[in-house]
Amino acid sequence: MSDMIPLVQAHCSPRSGASHRLGEAELRDLLPQVPGWELVEDGHAISKTFHFDDYYRTMAFVNALALVAHREDHHPDLSVHYNRCVVRYSTHDVGGLSENDFICAAKADALTN
C-alpha cells in the first residue's frame, strides 16, 4: 500500500495466502492510523466498539457499514446491541490481518465522523 494514499481513500484488493498476512512491523505502522481499534485474538484480528445514542442510530451505522462491506467485498463480523456495535475484521483467506482490514476499519470510522 502506498504511504501517499490515506486508508480511508484506498480500496480493498483480493488477498489470499499467507504472503498477504501482515507482520508485526506492518501492524505497528497501520494500527495508529485507525485510532480506537485494537489487536485481538493474538493479533489475528482488529476490533472496535462503536457507541450510539439509541437503536435507530446503531442500525443506521450497521446498514451503512453493510454498504461499505459490499462495495469493498470485505465483510466484518458484527455484534449488534441496542446502543453499540462491535466490529471485528480479519482476512480469513490469509489466516490473519491484511491491509484490507485496515482499509475497512478506516472506512467504518469515517461513517461516524
Backbone torsions as a table, in degrees:
resi	resn	phi	psi	omega
1	MET	NA	139.2	-179.9
2	SER	-76.1	136.9	177.0
3	ASP	-69.1	-12.9	-177.2
4	MET	-80.7	-22.7	-176.6
5	ILE	-100.6	119.0	175.6
6	PRO	-61.0	146.7	-178.9
7	LEU	-53.0	-41.5	-176.2
8	VAL	-63.8	-22.1	179.7
9	GLN	-97.1	-9.9	180.0
10	ALA	-78.7	167.2	177.2
11	HIS	-126.9	149.1	-179.0
12	CYS	-70.0	148.8	175.0
13	SER	-123.7	151.0	176.3
14	PRO	-57.4	132.1	-179.6
15	ARG	-130.3	127.6	178.3
16	SER	-148.4	136.5	178.1
17	GLY	97.2	154.6	-175.7
18	ALA	-61.5	-22.0	-179.5
19	SER	-65.2	-19.0	179.1
20	HIS	-95.1	-3.3	178.3
21	ARG	-72.6	132.9	-179.0
22	LEU	-74.2	140.6	175.9
23	GLY	-89.2	176.5	-177.2
24	GLU	-59.0	-42.0	-178.9
25	ALA	-64.2	-41.5	179.3
26	GLU	-66.8	-38.8	177.9
27	LEU	-63.8	-41.3	178.5
28	ARG	-63.0	-32.7	178.6
29	ASP	-75.8	-38.1	-173.6
30	LEU	-85.2	-35.6	-174.7
31	LEU	-57.3	-41.0	177.9
32	PRO	-65.0	-16.7	179.6
33	GLN	-79.7	-9.8	177.3
34	VAL	-128.1	76.3	-176.5
35	PRO	-56.3	139.4	178.4
36	GLY	91.2	-15.4	176.5
37	TRP	-84.0	145.1	180.0
38	GLU	-132.1	150.5	174.1
39	LEU	-71.9	134.7	177.5
40	VAL	-133.8	169.6	177.1
41	GLU	55.1	50.0	179.0
42	ASP	55.6	36.8	176.7
43	GLY	81.4	12.9	179.4
44	HIS	-93.2	-4.5	-178.8
45	ALA	-154.6	164.3	171.4
46	ILE	-123.0	150.4	-176.1
47	SER	-146.7	150.2	175.6
48	LYS	-151.2	142.7	174.7
49	THR	-102.3	123.8	177.0
50	PHE	-100.7	130.8	-178.0
51	HIS	-107.5	142.5	-178.6
52	PHE	-135.7	167.2	-177.8
53	ASP	-75.4	-28.4	-175.2
54	ASP	-161.0	177.2	-177.4
55	TYR	-64.0	-40.5	-179.4
56	TYR	-57.2	-47.5	-179.5
57	ARG	-68.7	-34.9	175.6
58	THR	-61.7	-47.0	-178.9
59	MET	-68.6	-32.4	176.0
60	ALA	-62.3	-42.7	176.6
61	PHE	-62.4	-46.9	-179.2
62	VAL	-59.0	-43.9	179.8
63	ASN	-66.0	-40.4	177.2
64	ALA	-65.2	-39.9	178.7
65	LEU	-66.3	-34.4	176.8
66	ALA	-62.3	-37.6	177.4
67	LEU	-66.4	-42.4	176.5
68	VAL	-60.1	-46.4	-179.5
69	ALA	-59.9	-41.1	178.8
70	HIS	-64.7	-47.4	-179.1
71	ARG	-63.4	-38.7	-177.3
72	GLU	-89.4	-9.7	-176.3
73	ASP	53.7	44.3	178.0
74	HIS	-145.6	118.4	-165.7
75	HIS	-115.7	131.6	179.0
76	PRO	-85.5	164.8	165.3
77	ASP	-92.1	134.5	-176.9
78	LEU	-122.7	143.1	169.7
79	SER	-123.3	108.7	-172.0
80	VAL	-102.9	130.4	-179.7
81	HIS	-128.9	176.7	-177.2
82	TYR	-53.5	-50.4	-173.8
83	ASN	-126.3	24.1	177.4
84	ARG	-159.6	160.6	176.3
85	CYS	-140.2	125.5	176.1
86	VAL	-94.9	123.1	-178.0
87	VAL	-111.6	131.0	-179.5
88	ARG	-129.6	128.3	176.6
89	TYR	-117.0	141.3	172.2
90	SER	-160.7	152.6	178.7
91	THR	-107.1	102.5	-176.2
92	HIS	-58.7	-37.3	-176.5
93	ASP	-69.3	-12.8	176.6
94	VAL	-111.8	-5.6	179.6
95	GLY	73.7	31.4	179.5
96	GLY	167.5	-138.9	-176.7
97	LEU	-99.1	140.9	173.6
98	SER	-126.2	173.1	176.6
99	GLU	-58.0	-32.0	-179.6
100	ASN	-57.3	-36.3	-180.0
101	ASP	-63.7	-39.6	-179.2
102	PHE	-75.9	-34.6	174.8
103	ILE	-60.3	-48.3	-178.2
104	CYS	-70.7	-31.8	175.3
105	ALA	-62.2	-43.7	178.3
106	ALA	-63.4	-38.9	178.7
107	LYS	-68.0	-36.2	176.7
108	ALA	-64.6	-43.4	177.2
109	ASP	-59.1	-41.0	-177.4
110	ALA	-63.0	-25.7	178.7
111	LEU	-66.8	-22.7	-177.6
112	THR	-99.8	-0.5	179.7
113	ASN	-90.1	NA	NA
